[in-house]
Amino acid sequence: SDSDEELVGWPPPDTGLLSMPLGADEAADAETAECRLRAELDAARAKLGSQSCETLSVALELASALKASGRFDEAEALCKRVQGGREAVLGLDHRDSLAAALALAEVVTAAGRHSEALSLFRRAFDHCEAALGLT
């Protein structure tokens, strides 16, 4: 509801940080990191399979790099694949599944879709409570 969004401060103030373009050195570093992570991901998939914990961790790192470069659609798709893979293998309440859910919510926030992000954060919070036995 609207009052819930006001309570938690949604949407956050526009600080310009999420959409700030990278400087030349940062862009080169981001491109290098992305290339390295893509190579690591390909190697992990070939050696360990696409659903291994290690492969999914590299995929989540790549999603983070894509988010930092402002490539939110790619980052979101990758986060969803990681979340689905981790939930299938580890369960909804496992800490790695929850980390993927939070990463997805962060990407959606960075993309400016705050209401959707709030729902994703709440879902992750509910699973955190369940995992900790607080519900």
Backbone as CSV, one residue per row, in Angstrom:
resi,resn,N_x,N_y,N_z,CA_x,CA_y,CA_z,C_x,C_y,C_z
1,SER,0.831,-1.187,0.000,0.000,0.000,0.000,0.871,1.244,0.000
2,ASP,0.248,2.387,-0.313,0.993,3.639,-0.364,1.590,3.998,0.987
3,SER,0.832,3.749,2.077,1.352,4.103,3.393,2.566,3.256,3.753
4,ASP,2.598,1.984,3.297,3.767,1.147,3.538,4.983,1.714,2.833
5,GLU,4.782,2.190,1.597,5.902,2.740,0.848,6.427,3.998,1.522
6,GLU,5.549,4.826,2.064,5.986,6.025,2.754,6.755,5.660,4.023
7,LEU,6.324,4.599,4.705,6.973,4.193,5.939,8.434,3.830,5.726
8,VAL,8.726,3.124,4.650,10.093,2.675,4.432,10.869,3.610,3.518
9,GLY,10.275,4.743,3.147,11.009,5.714,2.371,11.097,5.417,0.893
10,TRP,10.099,4.762,0.334,10.108,4.462,-1.096,9.336,5.504,-1.854
11,PRO,9.717,5.890,-3.003,11.008,5.550,-3.590,12.124,6.337,-2.916
12,PRO,13.355,5.820,-2.999,14.461,6.548,-2.388,14.712,7.849,-3.144
13,PRO,15.352,8.808,-2.499,15.627,10.063,-3.183,16.549,9.833,-4.370
14,ASP,16.380,10.622,-5.420,17.216,10.511,-6.603,18.522,11.237,-6.330
15,THR,19.557,10.464,-6.043,20.861,11.045,-5.757,21.710,11.170,-7.003
16,GLY,21.261,10.528,-8.095,22.041,10.538,-9.325,23.145,9.506,-9.329
17,LEU,23.344,8.804,-8.219,24.434,7.844,-8.142,24.155,6.593,-8.967
18,LEU,22.904,6.156,-9.012,22.603,4.928,-9.716,22.731,5.066,-11.218
19,SER,22.547,6.254,-11.748,22.581,6.425,-13.187,23.793,7.216,-13.656
20,MET,24.735,7.469,-12.762,25.903,8.252,-13.116,26.766,7.461,-14.100
21,PRO,27.119,8.063,-15.240,27.956,7.340,-16.194,29.351,7.105,-15.629
22,LEU,29.943,6.022,-16.059,31.288,5.708,-15.610,32.288,6.625,-16.305
23,GLY,33.352,6.984,-15.601,34.446,7.718,-16.219,35.203,6.789,-17.151
24,ALA,36.127,7.324,-17.932,36.845,6.517,-18.923,37.603,5.365,-18.273
25,ASP,38.323,5.640,-17.170,39.072,4.571,-16.501,38.144,3.535,-15.900
26,GLU,37.062,4.008,-15.274,36.093,3.088,-14.670,35.417,2.240,-15.742
27,ALA,35.080,2.833,-16.871,34.439,2.092,-17.956,35.376,1.018,-18.482
28,ALA,36.652,1.339,-18.629,37.629,0.348,-19.092,37.761,-0.777,-18.074
29,ASP,37.803,-0.407,-16.780,37.889,-1.424,-15.723,36.649,-2.302,-15.720
30,ALA,35.481,-1.689,-15.891,34.230,-2.444,-15.899,34.197,-3.397,-17.090
31,GLU,34.675,-2.926,-18.230,34.697,-3.779,-19.423,35.656,-4.948,-19.227
32,THR,36.816,-4.674,-18.626,37.786,-5.735,-18.344,37.195,-6.746,-17.367
33,ALA,36.546,-6.253,-16.317,35.932,-7.148,-15.332,34.840,-7.983,-15.981
34,GLU,34.035,-7.363,-16.828,32.970,-8.106,-17.493,33.543,-9.210,-18.377
35,CYS,34.584,-8.892,-19.147,35.212,-9.908,-20.011,35.761,-11.066,-19.189
36,ARG,36.430,-10.722,-18.082,36.988,-11.765,-17.199,35.884,-12.632,-16.617
37,LEU,34.807,-12.000,-16.155,33.711,-12.758,-15.545,32.985,-13.618,-16.573
38,ARG,32.817,-13.116,-17.785,32.191,-13.929,-18.836,33.038,-15.162,-19.142
39,ALA,34.363,-14.983,-19.186,35.262,-16.116,-19.423,35.191,-17.112,-18.270
40,GLU,35.175,-16.593,-17.036,35.052,-17.473,-15.865,33.726,-18.225,-15.885
41,LEU,32.663,-17.537,-16.266,31.344,-18.171,-16.315,31.316,-19.280,-17.358
42,ASP,31.860,-19.006,-18.532,31.914,-20.036,-19.577,32.709,-21.249,-19.107
43,ALA,33.844,-21.001,-18.459,34.682,-22.097,-17.960,33.960,-22.885,-16.864
44,ALA,33.294,-22.185,-15.964,32.574,-22.857,-14.879,31.433,-23.704,-15.439
45,ARG,30.695,-23.169,-16.412,29.608,-23.946,-17.031,30.146,-25.203,-17.687
46,ALA,31.268,-25.066,-18.410,31.846,-26.210,-19.111,32.357,-27.270,-18.138
47,LYS,32.978,-26.829,-17.064,33.590,-27.766,-16.118,32.607,-28.306,-15.085
48,LEU,31.711,-27.433,-14.577,30.877,-27.789,-13.432,29.385,-27.906,-13.749
49,GLY,28.966,-27.385,-14.886,27.551,-27.373,-15.229,26.921,-26.041,-14.849
50,SER,25.798,-25.761,-15.465,25.178,-24.448,-15.284,24.499,-24.266,-13.935
51,GLN,24.223,-25.351,-13.213,23.518,-25.239,-11.939,24.406,-25.428,-10.710
52,SER,25.722,-25.532,-10.921,26.595,-25.707,-9.759,26.646,-24.412,-8.949
53,CYS,26.892,-24.554,-7.679,26.966,-23.379,-6.800,28.051,-22.414,-7.263
54,GLU,29.188,-22.946,-7.695,30.288,-22.095,-8.145,29.908,-21.329,-9.412
55,THR,29.264,-22.008,-10.346,28.845,-21.368,-11.588,27.841,-20.256,-11.301
56,LEU,26.890,-20.536,-10.429,25.881,-19.539,-10.100,26.500,-18.344,-9.369
57,SER,27.527,-18.572,-8.571,28.206,-17.461,-7.885,28.912,-16.548,-8.885
58,VAL,29.571,-17.139,-9.881,30.225,-16.329,-10.912,29.174,-15.554,-11.704
59,ALA,28.049,-16.204,-11.997,26.970,-15.533,-12.728,26.444,-14.332,-11.943
60,LEU,26.342,-14.468,-10.628,25.867,-13.351,-9.806,26.884,-12.213,-9.777
61,GLU,28.181,-12.546,-9.784,29.211,-11.508,-9.881,29.108,-10.765,-11.208
62,LEU,28.861,-11.505,-12.287,28.700,-10.876,-13.596,27.477,-9.969,-13.593
63,ALA,26.393,-10.410,-12.987,25.186,-9.577,-12.900,25.489,-8.275,-12.165
64,SER,26.288,-8.347,-11.121,26.671,-7.154,-10.375,27.481,-6.204,-11.256
65,ALA,28.394,-6.744,-12.045,29.192,-5.917,-12.957,28.307,-5.277,-14.020
66,LEU,27.343,-6.030,-14.525,26.419,-5.486,-15.521,25.575,-4.362,-14.916
67,LYS,25.118,-4.571,-13.685,24.348,-3.527,-12.993,25.186,-2.262,-12.850
68,ALA,26.439,-2.420,-12.449,27.328,-1.275,-12.266,27.559,-0.520,-13.578
69,SER,27.447,-1.227,-14.694,27.612,-0.606,-16.011,26.301,-0.046,-16.549
70,GLY,25.228,-0.171,-15.760,23.939,0.356,-16.191,23.192,-0.548,-17.157
71,ARG,23.623,-1.787,-17.272,22.971,-2.731,-18.187,21.981,-3.580,-17.381
72,PHE,20.911,-2.909,-16.977,19.972,-3.475,-16.022,19.195,-4.667,-16.573
73,ASP,18.820,-4.644,-17.838,18.056,-5.762,-18.403,18.868,-7.053,-18.371
74,GLU,20.134,-6.962,-18.774,21.002,-8.141,-18.750,21.244,-8.608,-17.319
75,ALA,21.491,-7.656,-16.427,21.739,-7.999,-15.024,20.517,-8.662,-14.413
76,GLU,19.345,-8.123,-14.719,18.110,-8.689,-14.170,17.887,-10.112,-14.661
77,ALA,18.071,-10.330,-15.958,17.882,-11.681,-16.511,18.844,-12.670,-15.859
78,LEU,20.076,-12.264,-15.667,21.066,-13.135,-15.045,20.722,-13.397,-13.583
79,CYS,20.297,-12.368,-12.859,19.888,-12.554,-11.459,18.719,-13.537,-11.358
80,LYS,17.778,-13.426,-12.268,16.629,-14.342,-12.247,17.065,-15.781,-12.493
81,ARG,18.013,-15.972,-13.417,18.522,-17.340,-13.661,19.232,-17.875,-12.428
82,VAL,20.049,-17.025,-11.795,20.768,-17.456,-10.588,19.780,-17.766,-9.473
83,GLN,18.819,-16.890,-9.269,17.828,-17.111,-8.221,17.072,-18.416,-8.459
84,GLY,16.614,-18.617,-9.676,15.890,-19.857,-9.994,16.744,-21.087,-9.784
85,GLY,17.999,-21.017,-10.208,18.904,-22.157,-10.034,19.189,-22.451,-8.578
86,ARG,19.448,-21.414,-7.815,19.738,-21.620,-6.389,18.509,-22.114,-5.637
87,GLU,17.340,-21.571,-5.947,16.128,-22.024,-5.264,15.832,-23.478,-5.598
88,ALA,16.075,-23.879,-6.855,15.829,-25.268,-7.257,16.778,-26.231,-6.552
89,VAL,18.033,-25.827,-6.411,19.046,-26.712,-5.825,19.087,-26.611,-4.301
90,LEU,18.979,-25.399,-3.768,19.202,-25.174,-2.340,17.933,-24.922,-1.534
91,GLY,16.850,-24.538,-2.213,15.609,-24.208,-1.520,15.446,-22.705,-1.365
92,LEU,14.218,-22.288,-1.123,13.881,-20.866,-1.037,14.551,-20.151,0.129
93,ASP,14.740,-20.843,1.238,15.208,-20.196,2.463,16.712,-20.313,2.698
94,HIS,17.445,-20.856,1.721,18.897,-20.961,1.875,19.527,-19.577,1.700
95,ARG,20.588,-19.323,2.432,21.213,-17.982,2.392,21.684,-17.595,0.992
96,ASP,22.145,-18.546,0.192,22.581,-18.208,-1.166,21.386,-17.882,-2.066
97,SER,20.269,-18.555,-1.855,19.045,-18.222,-2.593,18.569,-16.824,-2.207
98,LEU,18.652,-16.525,-0.927,18.238,-15.206,-0.448,19.169,-14.113,-0.966
99,ALA,20.455,-14.407,-1.060,21.404,-13.432,-1.617,21.069,-13.129,-3.071
100,ALA,20.680,-14.153,-3.822,20.294,-13.943,-5.218,19.009,-13.126,-5.305
101,ALA,18.064,-13.393,-4.413,16.816,-12.627,-4.391,17.080,-11.161,-4.084
102,LEU,17.972,-10.911,-3.153,18.325,-9.520,-2.816,19.072,-8.841,-3.963
103,ALA,19.935,-9.575,-4.645,20.647,-9.015,-5.799,19.655,-8.611,-6.886
104,LEU,18.650,-9.449,-7.112,17.620,-9.114,-8.089,16.884,-7.843,-7.678
105,ALA,16.520,-7.750,-6.418,15.821,-6.559,-5.922,16.688,-5.307,-6.086
106,GLU,17.991,-5.445,-5.877,18.895,-4.305,-6.046,18.971,-3.863,-7.508
107,VAL,18.982,-4.812,-8.426,19.006,-4.473,-9.860,17.722,-3.749,-10.245
108,VAL,16.598,-4.269,-9.773,15.311,-3.642,-10.092,15.246,-2.233,-9.502
109,THR,15.804,-2.047,-8.313,15.888,-0.711,-7.716,16.743,0.210,-8.585
110,ALA,17.899,-0.272,-8.991,18.800,0.538,-9.817,18.159,0.908,-11.151
111,ALA,17.281,0.043,-11.637,16.579,0.311,-12.893,15.443,1.303,-12.707
112,GLY,15.173,1.680,-11.445,14.160,2.693,-11.163,12.757,2.155,-10.976
113,ARG,12.618,0.842,-10.853,11.294,0.236,-10.670,11.094,-0.055,-9.179
114,HIS,10.852,1.013,-8.427,10.875,0.942,-6.970,9.739,0.121,-6.362
115,SER,8.541,0.209,-6.892,7.432,-0.573,-6.333,7.689,-2.065,-6.504
116,GLU,8.182,-2.443,-7.677,8.509,-3.849,-7.920,9.652,-4.295,-7.009
117,ALA,10.639,-3.425,-6.839,11.770,-3.752,-5.966,11.309,-3.948,-4.529
118,LEU,10.398,-3.101,-4.087,9.883,-3.221,-2.726,9.244,-4.590,-2.519
119,SER,8.476,-5.053,-3.488,7.863,-6.381,-3.397,8.926,-7.470,-3.320
120,LEU,9.977,-7.330,-4.113,11.059,-8.324,-4.098,11.808,-8.309,-2.767
121,PHE,12.068,-7.108,-2.241,12.725,-7.020,-0.935,11.850,-7.637,0.158
122,ARG,10.557,-7.381,0.107,9.644,-7.950,1.117,9.618,-9.472,1.042
123,ARG,9.578,-9.988,-0.182,9.582,-11.453,-0.358,10.856,-12.049,0.248
124,ALA,11.997,-11.431,-0.047,13.266,-11.914,0.507,13.266,-11.806,2.032
125,PHE,12.746,-10.701,2.551,12.672,-10.511,4.000,11.816,-11.603,4.646
126,ASP,10.681,-11.912,4.027,9.804,-12.961,4.564,10.527,-14.297,4.615
127,HIS,11.313,-14.601,3.584,12.054,-15.865,3.572,13.196,-15.840,4.586
128,CYS,13.803,-14.669,4.789,14.837,-14.554,5.827,14.238,-14.847,7.205
129,GLU,13.070,-14.258,7.464,12.395,-14.515,8.741,12.092,-16.002,8.905
130,ALA,11.608,-16.621,7.833,11.285,-18.059,7.906,12.557,-18.879,8.164
131,ALA,13.624,-18.534,7.483,14.889,-19.269,7.639,15.424,-19.150,9.059
132,LEU,15.181,-18.002,9.686,15.672,-17.761,11.041,14.673,-18.202,12.120
133,GLY,13.511,-18.669,11.668,12.492,-19.105,12.623,11.811,-17.962,13.347
134,LEU,11.711,-16.806,12.708,11.122,-15.645,13.358,9.648,-15.456,13.040
135,THR,9.079,-16.316,12.209,7.665,-16.164,11.853,6.804,-17.108,12.653
